[in-house]
Amino acid sequence: MAANKGRAYFMLGGYHFNPDDITRLLGLEPTSVNGAGAHSGFDKPVISTWELSTDNVIDNVDVYELTDTLIKQLEPVKEKILEVIKNQNLSPRMGVVLTLSVDKDETTPDVGFGGRTVRFLAELGAFINVEYKLSERI
């Protein structure tokens, strides 16, 4: 039987910045980075990203809990995040990635965001993105 899977992430993305600088300024180790834009030319700009993600959860996917876990890590450095967003012209984003089971006996997880998460993201001017796909039948 295929199970639901999911993770949540917070990402800063933009042109012409080095993600290692963000790590140094925030004092948080990211889950992944893409520094392609750090050395791209102005004629063909490429986006760099800095991402902090939860682990993938299988079965009991609780989007509220996943996003709250990230917010608790980010709240202590909120002012630094705001400074980095402004100085580097970055776009903040909270994302949820779900793989939903096609098995009829599996329940579908609620997808929502608690007040703490919504307030924090609003203060940053962040986007919210929910990606989902259906699992393969096994």
N, C-alpha and C positions, 0 to 999 in steps of 0.2 A: 504494500500500500504506500503510495506517495504521500509525503507529509508537506505541510506548509513550511516555508522557509522565509526568513526576513532579516534585514539589518537596517540600521539607520546611520546616516552620516551627516556631518557638517563640513561644508566646503567653502573655501575662499578661492575665487577664480578671477583672472584678469590677464592683461597683456603686459609684457615687459617687466616681470618681477621674478625674483629668485625665491622659490619656496623655502629655501634654507634660511633666508632672512626672516621669514615669518616664524619659523620654528624658534629661532634665536630670540626674537622680540617677544613672543608669547610664552616661551618657556614650556611649551607642550610638544611632545613628540607626536608627529602625525602618523596615521596609519599608512598613508600613501602620499606621494607628491609626483608632480609632473612639471619639470622645469623647462619644457620645450620653448616657452615664450621668453625665457630670460635672455636668450641670445638671438631672437628673431629680429629681422629688420623691420623698419616702419612701413616698408612697401608691401610686405606679406606678414602681418602680425599673427602670432600663434599664442593660444591661451596657455598659461601655466595654472596649475591648481595645487592647493594644499588641502588635505582631507583628514579628518578625524572620524573614525567609524567604529561602531560596535562590532562585536563578533557576529557571525551568522547564527541565528537561532532557528532550531528545527522543532516542529510540532506546535508548542504553545507560544505563538508569536503574539507579543503584546506591544503594539506600536507606541502606546502611551509610555510604557516602561522603557522601551528602547530610546525614545527621544529624551525622556527625563534623565536617563543615564548620561547622555551627552551634555545636556544643559548643565547638570551638576559639575561636569568637568570644565565647562566653558565660563560659567558665571564668575569665578574668581578673576578671570582675565578679560572681562567684558570691556573695560575701558581701553585696554591695549588693543583688543579686536577693533573697536571703533576707530582708534587712532590709525591702525594699519589699513583699514578699509578706506579711510579718508586720504591718507598719505600715498597709498599705492593705487588708488582708484579701483578697488576690488569689489566684486559682487559676492555677497554672502548667500549661502543656500543651505537649507535643511532638506535632506532627501530620505526617502524610505524606499527600499528595494524589496519587493515581495515576489515569491514564486508560490502561487496558490495551487493547492491540490485539486485534481479533477475527480478524486474519489468522493462518491456521494455520502460516505459516512464521516468525512472530514468537515469540520466547521470552518467557516471563513473568518479570519481575524477582523476585529474592528479596526478601522483606520481613522484615527483622529489624533488630536493634539491637546494636551492639557493646558490650563491657563498659564502656568509657569512658562511653558515652552512658547506659547503664542506671544506672551508679553516680551520674553527675551528676544525672539525673532523680530517682533515689531520694533523694538528699540534699536536693533541693528539694521532695519530696513531689508531684512532677508526674504528671499523667495522660498517657497515650499514646493518640492517636487516629489510626486509619488509615482514610482515605476512598478509595473506588475506584469507578470506573464503567468501562463498556466503551465503546470508541470506536465511532463510526459506521462502517459499511461504506462504502468508496468505490469 
